[in-house]
Amino acid sequence: MNPDSTALESRVGHVFRDRTLLERALTHPSLLPVLRGAESNQRLEFLGDAVLQLLLSEALYAEFPGEREGVLSRRRATLANGTTLALLARELGLDQALRLGSSEEASGGRQRTSALGDAFEALLGAVYLDAGIEAARSVARAAYGPLPARLAALGDDKTPKSRLQEWVQPLHGNEALAYTVIATEGEDHRRTFEVSVSLLGREIGRGRGSSKKAAEEAAAEAALREMPS
């Protein structure tokens, strides 16, 4: 095992009871021809990917109670894409702890985004097997930090309304969008609003929410789904 593994565990925030799991999480497939009978981190990466999707889903669901499924899915994708996972891996020092074959090392594999992203997911899978979902949740929470701040750093903190405005403004100016309440349902304490958003007088999306603001954001999100990429 890497002599610096204790320092790595300190950065990760988990001390392994089964240290072979940590060793496996750090073993790149390129090392297998040298280590006969060893296992790479690919199976742990498969497991860690599923664990991460669950943890991010529940965290985003709790952190953003007013957001619709499409927004939550987009934010989860931002937090779980390879570039983000590689960034987290570097922050934890996984890049220096990876066990690589000589050819992979020589070709820059230690800084390869895919290798680092896989290592982060494998590490999470290893923590899950070692100590369960609560330990994996604790490690993920510490690695990401507050999700709003992490999303802002990744450039994904904008609301649907602001993103729609950014799309429209260069083409049609600042006053091209209009939001209109078209229906209100329910009692005062449980009211639901339906809002239409129009571009130059033509409706481009509708949304519902428990407040006018939430309904406007939902309408903007619906409009964005119809915009050309």
C-alpha positions in Angstrom: 0.0 0.0 0.0 1.1 3.5 -0.7 3.0 4.9 2.4 1.0 8.1 2.0 -2.3 6.3 2.4 -2.9 7.5 5.9 -2.6 11.1 4.7 -5.0 10.3 1.9 -7.5 8.8 4.3 -7.3 12.0 6.3 -8.1 14.1 3.3 -10.9 11.8 2.3 -12.3 11.7 5.8 -12.5 7.9 6.1 -10.2 5.4 7.7 -10.6 2.0 6.0 -11.2 -1.1 8.0 -10.5 -3.1 4.9 -7.5 -1.4 3.4 -7.5 -3.7 0.4 -10.6 -1.8 -0.7 -8.7 1.5 -0.8 -5.8 -0.2 -2.6 -8.2 -1.6 -5.2 -9.9 1.8 -5.7 -6.5 3.3 -6.6 -5.5 0.5 -9.0 -5.7 1.6 -12.6 -6.4 -1.3 -15.1 -3.0 -0.5 -16.7 -1.3 -2.0 -13.7 -2.9 -5.5 -14.0 -0.3 -7.0 -16.3 2.3 -6.4 -13.5 0.1 -7.4 -10.6 -1.1 -10.9 -11.5 -4.3 -11.9 -9.8 -5.0 -8.3 -8.7 -8.3 -6.5 -9.5 -8.5 -3.0 -10.9 -10.9 -0.3 -9.8 -13.3 -0.8 -12.6 -15.9 -2.8 -10.6 -15.7 -0.4 -7.7 -16.2 2.5 -10.2 -19.3 0.8 -11.4 -20.7 0.5 -7.9 -19.5 4.0 -6.9 -21.3 5.6 -9.9 -24.6 4.2 -8.6 -23.9 5.3 -5.1 -22.9 8.8 -6.2 -26.1 9.2 -8.3 -28.2 8.3 -5.3 -26.3 10.6 -2.9 -26.4 13.6 -5.3 -30.1 13.0 -6.1 -31.1 13.0 -2.4 -28.8 16.0 -1.7 -30.2 18.1 -4.6 -33.8 17.1 -3.7 -33.3 18.4 -0.1 -31.2 21.5 -1.1 -33.5 22.8 -3.8 -37.1 22.1 -2.7 -38.6 24.4 -5.3 -36.8 23.1 -8.4 -38.4 20.8 -11.0 -37.0 17.5 -12.2 -35.3 18.9 -15.3 -33.3 21.4 -13.3 -32.3 18.9 -10.7 -31.3 16.4 -13.4 -29.2 19.0 -15.1 -27.5 20.0 -11.8 -26.8 16.3 -11.0 -25.2 15.9 -14.4 -23.0 18.9 -13.8 -21.9 17.5 -10.4 -21.3 14.0 -11.7 -19.6 14.7 -15.1 -16.1 13.5 -15.7 -14.5 17.0 -15.5 -16.1 17.7 -12.1 -15.1 14.2 -10.7 -11.6 14.7 -11.9 -11.5 18.1 -10.1 -12.7 16.5 -6.9 -10.1 13.7 -7.3 -7.3 16.3 -7.6 -8.6 18.1 -4.6 -8.4 14.9 -2.6 -4.9 14.0 -4.0 -6.1 10.9 -5.8 -4.0 11.9 -8.8 -0.8 11.4 -6.8 -2.1 8.2 -5.1 -3.2 6.4 -8.3 -1.3 3.1 -9.1 -0.6 3.1 -12.8 1.3 0.9 -15.2 4.5 2.4 -16.6 3.2 3.1 -20.1 0.1 4.8 -18.7 2.3 6.8 -16.4 4.5 7.8 -19.2 1.6 8.9 -21.4 0.2 11.3 -18.7 -2.4 8.9 -17.3 -2.1 10.4 -13.8 -3.8 13.6 -15.0 -6.2 11.9 -17.4 -9.7 13.1 -16.7 -11.3 9.7 -17.2 -8.8 8.0 -14.9 -9.3 10.5 -12.2 -13.1 10.5 -12.5 -13.1 6.7 -12.3 -10.9 6.8 -9.3 -13.2 9.1 -7.4 -16.2 6.9 -8.1 -14.2 3.8 -7.2 -13.2 5.4 -3.9 -16.8 6.2 -3.1 -17.7 2.6 -3.9 -14.9 1.4 -1.7 -16.1 3.5 1.2 -19.7 2.2 0.7 -18.5 -1.4 0.9 -16.2 -0.7 3.9 -18.7 1.2 6.1 -22.1 1.7 4.4 -24.1 4.4 2.9 -23.7 6.9 5.8 -20.0 6.8 5.5 -20.2 7.3 1.7 -22.6 10.2 2.2 -20.2 11.8 4.6 -17.3 11.5 2.2 -19.3 12.8 -0.7 -20.6 15.7 1.3 -17.1 16.7 2.4 -15.7 16.3 -1.1 -18.3 18.5 -2.7 -18.8 21.0 0.1 -22.0 23.1 0.0 -23.7 22.3 -3.3 -24.9 25.8 -4.1 -21.3 27.0 -3.8 -19.9 24.1 -5.8 -22.5 24.6 -8.6 -21.7 28.3 -8.7 -18.0 27.5 -9.1 -18.9 25.1 -11.9 -21.1 27.8 -13.5 -24.4 26.1 -12.9 -26.0 28.3 -10.4 -28.2 30.3 -12.8 -32.0 30.1 -12.5 -34.1 29.0 -15.6 -35.4 32.6 -15.9 -31.9 34.1 -16.0 -30.7 31.5 -18.5 -33.7 32.1 -20.7 -33.1 35.9 -20.5 -29.4 35.3 -21.5 -30.5 33.3 -24.5 -33.1 35.9 -25.6 -31.4 39.2 -24.9 -28.7 39.2 -27.6 -31.4 38.4 -30.2 -34.4 40.4 -29.1 -33.4 42.8 -26.4 -34.2 43.0 -22.7 -38.0 43.5 -22.9 -38.8 40.6 -25.2 -40.0 38.2 -22.5 -43.3 38.5 -20.6 -44.6 36.3 -17.8 -48.4 36.2 -17.3 -50.4 34.4 -14.6 -53.1 32.5 -16.6 -54.6 30.5 -13.7 -54.8 30.3 -10.0 -56.2 27.3 -8.1 -56.7 26.2 -4.5 -57.2 27.9 -1.2 -55.0 30.7 -0.1 -52.7 28.6 2.0 -52.4 25.9 -0.7 -52.5 27.9 -3.9 -51.1 26.8 -7.2 -50.2 29.2 -10.0 -49.9 28.6 -13.7 -47.8 31.0 -15.7 -47.2 31.5 -19.4 -44.0 33.0 -20.7 -44.1 34.8 -24.1 -41.4 35.9 -26.5 -42.5 39.0 -28.5 -46.1 38.1 -27.8 -45.9 34.4 -28.7 -46.2 31.8 -25.9 -43.1 29.7 -25.6 -43.6 27.9 -22.3 -46.0 27.2 -19.4 -45.3 26.2 -15.8 -47.0 25.5 -12.5 -45.8 26.2 -9.0 -46.9 27.0 -5.4 -45.8 30.6 -5.9 -45.7 33.0 -8.9 -41.9 32.9 -8.8 -41.8 29.1 -8.8 -44.4 29.0 -11.7 -42.3 31.5 -13.7 -39.2 29.5 -13.2 -41.1 26.4 -14.3 -42.4 28.2 -17.4 -38.8 29.4 -18.2 -37.5 25.8 -17.8 -40.2 24.6 -20.2 -39.3 27.2 -22.7 -35.6 26.3 -22.5 -36.3 22.7 -23.3 -37.7 23.9 -26.7 -34.8 26.2 -27.5 -32.4 25.0 -30.2 -29.1 23.9 -28.8 
